Amino acid sequence: MKNIIGKVVEVNTGTVEEVLSKHSCNSIQAELDGFVGDRHRSLSRAAWKGDKQPEGTIRRNERQWSAMSIEEIFDMAEKMDLKEALTASTLSVNLCFEGIAQLSLLPKGTILKFSSGAELMVEEYNPPCSEMSKKIADTFSTHSGNPLTKGAFSKAAKYTRGLVGVVEVVGKISVGDEVEVKVYQPPVWMSKFTKVSK
């Protein structure tokens, strides 16, 4: 598959106090434990209710960064008929890209490579949460004047909420940077095996 080329249009970071939002900045430094200055920076995290492990279990942090595409954001804003502009910072997302329309569908193992040499690896899709859906319903209005339901965002953001992942190689990521998307492809030798041994 041919690599995809996109562009960084928004860079955001959030402190511990900024739980459901982040603030814009011109650039961010990616280190092996995450983005400098961001509340999700860590090599480990505590599992939450409904996670893969029992709540409170200390596990590897596979959510060092989050990203969405501007195309996905525009699509969900249109579905909700929003009067005000919806941004990645409002949605508490670190990075927003242009030119990667179906970012949320990129598979685990995909690499996002930047001009500084920084590389991010995709871990998983980032499903919409009820807290963000409530925030959007409470703070946004519609062109029609009809109030948003508490679940409007969760419905509009289904399969387009973006991705989370880890830092693979350190480096600086800035607004305007080009990003090369190396979509994960299973090794050729794997195609020889159609079934997993039980």
C-alpha atoms as one frame of an Amber mdcrd trajectory, in Angstrom:
protein
   0.000   0.000   0.000   1.262   3.470  -0.923   2.197   5.709   2.008  -0.155
   8.618   2.795   1.161  12.169   3.181  -0.678  14.577   5.486  -0.012  17.843
   7.286  -0.120  18.859  10.954  -2.762  21.593  11.356  -3.115  21.659  15.148
  -0.861  20.769  18.092  -2.298  20.684  21.622  -1.220  19.831  25.123  -3.143
  19.532  28.370  -2.248  19.726  32.037  -3.709  17.569  34.804  -6.332  20.273
  35.399  -7.432  20.204  31.724  -9.284  16.897  31.838 -11.702  17.367  28.913
  -9.758  19.900  26.840  -6.262  20.883  25.739  -4.708  24.206  24.729  -3.067
  25.003  21.387   0.677  25.440  20.936   3.007  25.805  17.949   5.001  22.645
  18.613   5.476  19.798  21.037   8.409  17.563  21.972   7.824  13.828  21.739
   9.876  11.734  24.176   9.764   7.980  24.718   7.333   8.430  27.599   5.006
  10.774  25.694   4.594  14.482  24.912   6.412  16.952  27.166   3.921  18.977
  29.220   0.928  16.746  28.508  -1.027  14.995  31.263  -0.929  11.653  29.412
   2.885  11.569  29.429   3.957   8.372  31.179   5.328   4.910  30.511   2.550
   3.421  32.644  -1.006   4.188  33.686  -3.695   2.802  35.975  -6.396   0.731
  34.296  -9.868   2.234  34.545 -13.279   0.610  34.923 -14.049  -1.485  31.860
 -10.387  -1.617  30.789  -8.480  -4.737  29.697  -7.295  -5.299  33.267  -9.061
  -4.875  36.624  -9.537  -1.238  37.604  -6.424   0.214  39.255  -3.970  -2.266
  37.751  -0.728  -0.533  36.739  -0.165  -1.306  33.080   1.776  -0.051  30.052
   0.524   3.329  28.823  -0.620   2.768  25.253  -2.294   6.201  25.216   0.694
   8.590  25.267  -0.817  10.685  22.465  -4.121  11.150  20.642  -4.851  12.325
  17.104  -7.731  13.096  14.739  -8.060  14.375  11.184  -9.685  17.709  10.346
 -11.857  15.836   7.859 -13.249  13.634  10.644 -13.885  16.669  12.860 -15.741
  18.503  10.081 -17.802  15.384   9.396 -18.961  14.987  13.002 -19.664  18.730
  13.328 -21.866  18.508  10.228 -23.690  15.450  11.574 -24.462  17.352  14.787
 -25.407  20.547  12.875 -23.069  22.580  15.102 -23.203  26.355  14.920 -19.786
  26.859  16.542 -16.511  25.484  15.165 -15.389  22.144  16.594 -11.619  21.819
  17.138  -9.139  19.167  18.195  -8.294  21.159  21.338 -11.972  21.196  22.338
 -12.021  17.423  21.857  -8.884  17.058  24.042  -6.759  15.701  21.182  -3.000
  16.280  20.877  -2.647  16.333  17.102  -4.918  17.184  14.201  -3.966  16.272
  10.631  -5.182  17.348   7.216  -5.141  14.977   4.277  -5.740  11.743   6.220
  -9.517  11.538   5.877  -9.913   8.071   7.423  -7.297   8.403  10.149  -9.445
   6.523  12.684  -9.365   3.381  10.534  -5.560   3.083  10.418  -4.481  -0.279
  11.884  -2.380  -0.914  14.972   1.310  -0.781  14.102   0.949   2.067  11.593
   3.797   4.611  11.868   3.380   8.397  11.635   6.753   9.874  10.636   7.668
  13.577  10.907  10.433  15.722   9.373  12.287  15.999  12.706  12.673  12.232
  12.756   9.932  11.806  15.364   7.832   8.687  14.897   4.536   7.785  16.526
   3.066   4.288  16.465  -0.680   3.647  16.408  -1.957   1.437  19.212  -5.741
   1.568  18.869  -8.913   3.430  17.972 -10.031   5.985  20.561 -13.782   5.482
  21.135 -15.974   8.481  22.112 -16.718   8.803  25.819 -19.925   9.859  27.548
 -18.176  12.703  29.445 -17.081  14.385  26.190 -20.533  13.844  24.712 -22.084
  15.614  27.713 -19.573  18.492  27.424 -20.414  19.011  23.730 -24.157  18.934
  24.464 -23.748  21.479  27.270 -21.527  23.957  25.400 -22.484  23.815  21.713
 -25.594  24.982  19.869 -27.056  23.917  16.521 -27.983  25.845  13.375 -31.543
  24.571  13.732 -31.796  25.742  17.326 -32.639  22.242  18.524 -30.682  21.231
  21.645 -28.092  18.477  21.356 -28.829  15.251  23.165 -26.283  13.918  25.663
 -25.412  11.128  23.219 -25.213  13.225  20.030 -21.427  13.394  20.002 -20.955
   9.694  20.715 -23.251   8.894  17.791 -21.623  11.390  15.396 -18.079  10.359
  16.380 -18.603   6.612  15.947 -15.574   5.229  14.062 -14.181   8.751  13.505
 -13.010   9.713  17.025  -9.321   9.263  16.168  -6.432   7.183  17.424  -4.115
   6.797  20.395  -0.598   5.442  20.487   2.977   5.590  21.714   6.149   7.461
  20.813   8.470   5.233  18.790  11.254   7.785  18.080  11.802  11.132  19.835
  11.581  14.475  18.042   9.732  17.760  17.657   6.295  18.006  16.016   5.135
  21.433  14.807   2.110  22.981  13.112   2.722  22.894   9.358   4.916  19.787
   9.470   4.412  17.081   6.893   3.530  13.649   8.255   4.141  10.434   6.364
   1.764   7.620   7.230   3.301   4.180   6.853   0.248   1.933   7.036   0.959
  -1.347   8.814   1.059  -4.363   6.545   1.357  -7.907   7.965   4.633  -9.615
   6.969   4.405 -11.669   3.777   5.295 -14.879   5.616   2.116 -14.568   7.716
  -0.064 -15.159   4.657   1.183 -18.773   4.633  -0.638 -19.412   7.893  -4.419
 -19.364   7.618  -5.189 -20.719  11.087  -3.683 -20.207  14.501  -2.790 -23.465
  16.272  -4.932 -24.228  19.297
